[in-house]
C-alpha cells in the first residue's frame, strides 16, 4: 500500500548506510538505495523536517552465529557512505542493537520535536529497518518504509519484511511517492 499521507511532523530515519553494510553483499544494488535515501534526506531538509542518521558500532553481547569466526571490522566500516550526504542539522545516533532506538536517545529526540510519523530507509531490510519500524510502531508512531531505499544481504529477509511484516506496521511506499507527498504539503 503506498503512503497515503505524511503527518505534519514526520522524520526520516536512515539506518546503517555506512561502509560496513553498504559495501557488503546485497540482494538489490546498494547504489540506487543510497541515492534514493539521499534524495529523501534532501527533501526532508528542504521541508525543514528532521533527518536522523543512525549507525551501528559493535553490538549487543551474546553469541551471534553469523558473526562468529569473522575478524574485527576495519574502523572506517562505521563511517556513513559519502553518497548519502549529511547536513549540520541532522540528528546522529549510534545504536548498539538492531533498532535505531536501541541504546540511543532517539525516542526522546523525536518526542522533543513533536514527531508523530517516521519514514525509514537503509540497511538491512529484515534487520535494522524492520527492527526500527517495529520499535517506532510500538512507540505509537505512524510508520512508512521506502521500498526502493532499503536493501538486505538475504533475499528471504528482504522479501519477508517488505511483503509481510512492514505492511502490518505501517505503509510501504516508493521514494517518488514520499517526495510527492512532501511537495504536496508545501503547496
C-alpha positions in Angstrom: 0.0 0.0 0.0 1.6 3.3 -1.0 1.9 6.1 1.5 -1.4 7.9 1.9 -0.3 10.9 3.8 2.6 12.3 5.9 2.0 13.8 9.3 2.8 17.5 9.9 5.9 16.4 11.9 7.4 13.5 10.1 11.1 12.5 10.5 13.3 10.5 8.1 15.4 7.7 9.8 18.3 6.5 7.8 19.5 3.1 9.2 23.1 1.9 8.7 24.0 3.5 5.3 27.7 3.1 6.3 30.6 1.2 4.7 30.2 -1.8 6.9 26.7 -2.5 5.5 26.6 -0.9 2.1 29.9 -2.4 0.9 28.8 -5.9 1.6 26.7 -8.4 -0.3 23.1 -7.3 -1.1 20.1 -8.7 -2.9 19.5 -5.3 -4.6 22.2 -2.9 -5.8 23.0 -0.5 -2.9 24.0 2.4 -5.2 20.3 3.2 -6.0 19.3 2.6 -2.4 21.9 5.2 -1.2 20.8 7.6 -4.0 17.1 7.3 -3.0 17.9 7.8 0.7 20.0 10.9 -0.2 17.1 12.2 -2.3 14.7 11.7 0.6 17.1 13.3 3.1 17.5 16.4 0.8 13.7 16.6 0.5 13.1 16.3 4.3 15.8 19.0 4.9 14.2 21.3 2.3 10.9 21.0 4.1 12.6 21.6 7.5 11.8 18.1 8.8 14.2 16.1 10.9 16.7 13.7 9.4 18.1 11.0 11.7 21.3 9.2 10.6 21.6 6.0 12.7 24.8 4.0 12.6 25.9 0.9 14.4 29.2 0.2 16.2 29.7 -3.1 17.9 26.6 -4.9 19.0 24.8 -6.3 21.9 26.5 -9.0 24.0 25.8 -12.6 23.1 26.7 -15.3 20.6 25.6 -14.3 17.1 26.2 -17.3 14.8 26.5 -15.4 11.6 29.4 -13.3 13.0 31.4 -16.0 14.8 34.8 -16.5 13.4 34.9 -13.2 11.5 37.7 -10.8 12.0 37.0 -7.4 13.7 35.9 -4.9 11.1 38.1 -2.0 10.0 37.4 1.3 11.7 36.1 3.0 8.5 33.3 0.5 8.1 31.3 2.6 10.6 31.5 5.8 8.5 28.5 7.0 6.7 28.8 6.5 2.9 29.6 9.7 1.1 26.7 9.3 -1.3 24.2 9.8 1.5 25.4 13.3 2.4 24.7 14.7 5.8 23.9 18.3 7.0 24.7 20.2 10.1 21.1 20.0 11.4 20.9 16.2 11.1 20.4 14.1 14.2 23.0 11.4 14.7 22.6 8.3 16.9 24.8 5.3 17.3 22.9 2.2 18.1 24.0 -1.0 19.9 21.1 -3.3 18.9 19.2 -3.9 15.8 16.8 -1.0 16.1 17.9 2.7 15.7 16.2 3.2 19.1 18.4 0.5 20.8 20.7 2.2 23.3 20.1 5.6 21.9 18.2 8.8 22.8 16.2 8.6 19.5 12.7 8.3 21.1 13.3 11.4 23.2 14.8 13.4 20.3 11.7 12.6 18.2 9.3 13.4 21.1 11.1 16.8 21.7 10.4 17.7 18.1 6.8 16.6 18.1 7.3 13.8 15.6 4.3 11.6 15.1 5.5 9.7 12.0 8.7 8.2 10.7 9.9 7.3 7.2 12.5 4.5 7.5 15.2 3.7 4.9 18.5 1.9 4.9 20.1 -1.5 5.7 19.2 -4.2 6.3 15.5 -4.6 5.4 14.9 -7.6 7.6 17.1 -6.5 10.5 17.8 -2.8 11.2 15.0 -1.4 9.1 12.4 -3.8 10.3 13.5 -3.5 14.0 13.4 0.3 13.8 9.9 0.2 12.2 8.7 -2.3 14.9 10.0 0.0 17.7 8.5 3.1 16.1 5.2 1.3 15.8 5.4 0.2 19.5 6.1 3.8 20.5 2.9 4.9 18.8 4.4 6.5 15.7 3.0 6.2 12.2 5.5 4.2 10.0 6.3 4.4 6.3 9.2 2.3 4.8 10.5 3.2 1.4 10.9 0.0 -0.6 13.4 1.4 -3.2 15.6 2.9 -0.4 16.2 -0.4 1.5 18.4 -3.4 0.9 19.4 -6.6 2.7 22.1 -9.2 2.4 19.5 -12.0 2.4 16.6 -12.3 -0.1 14.4 -14.1 2.4 14.7 -11.3 5.0 14.2 -8.5 2.4 11.1 -10.2 0.8 9.5 -11.2 4.1 10.0 -7.7 5.6 8.6 -5.9 2.6 5.9 -8.3 1.8 4.6 -9.4 5.2 6.0 -7.6 8.3 6.3 -4.0 7.3 2.8 -3.6 5.8 1.4 -4.7 9.2 3.4 -2.0 10.9 2.5 0.8 8.5 2.8 1.8 4.9 5.3 0.8 2.2 6.0 3.4 -0.4 8.5 4.5 -3.1 10.9 7.4 -3.0 8.8 9.2 -5.7 5.6 8.8 -3.6 7.1 10.2 -0.4 8.8 13.1 -2.2 5.4 13.9 -3.9 3.7 13.9 -0.6 6.3 16.2 0.9 5.9 18.6 -2.1 2.1 18.5 -2.0 2.1 19.5 1.7 4.2 22.6 0.8 1.8 23.8 -1.9 
